[in-house]
């Protein structure tokens, strides 16, 4: 555990936001002065309330992709207020209608950084999730395979957009030797030990289990860095065909110009050809170009990339302000969003 803490201190990818972001925040403030509005970025995506700054509805965004539904993982919304038994019946009917089997994905309609996202393996787990959750719930088919984050940008004045960043999201697996317990495997693994407290808490019911010789144990199943996934530069998978397909999908969502697609990829070869992948989420203006968390990158590279990302956000929003004659969110409302983000998750 001492080693865990040491690695988290010496590896910037594990540093808290308030340590990493001050130089970026100063740059955003300078952009706000330059463009005469610190809240201008909320006009980056007119199709999404406040550009997708905080508290946006995932289901509303998925609805916006209806013209590219072949590339979106099948989903259904369970509205808040539906009784638990009725909600569970809706889940079963949805699975039967779409020909789905477990596992499936359950997640809140409003959330961030993988909060309360679950891959449930059976009816018991699904019912327990529905019983415990408040607010709208999204049911979504589980797509096996690799996961990528693709950050997209397009100026409203330009015909085509481009891929600004690609992230390969690797889930973490441990391999047993028939002797060590899961707890020992976590503490012995050079990557897992960096988030030892998180993993030990999440898997506490199985820590004394001895993992068989050669048996793999999936430690992480959600593609979120703060929940244990390894983020790597995924630009190796970028092709002209893929970029053109992402551009077509983005333009099918009228009023979307800037954000990150989270994508599941059953076949890497098909993915490179712009085929066969499924979008599980689309995030708005506060998305990150998450390839910066590749361990090979320095914090200075991260600052440079994030500043470039926010520069694009302001440039796009400025064009939208001129084209649409709209005003951005008020500064007071923006401050409330930043200072009290949990209000948006209710």
Beta strands, then each sheet from edge to edge (+ up, - down):
strand 1: 75-78
strand 2: 104-108
strand 3: 118-120
strand 4: 137-141
strand 5: 146-153
strand 6: 162-170
strand 7: 173-175
strand 8: 216-218
strand 9: 230-233
strand 10: 258-265
strand 11: 277-283
sheet 1: 1+ 4- 2+ 3-
sheet 2: 9+ 6- 5+ 10- 11+
sheet 3: 7+ 8-
end
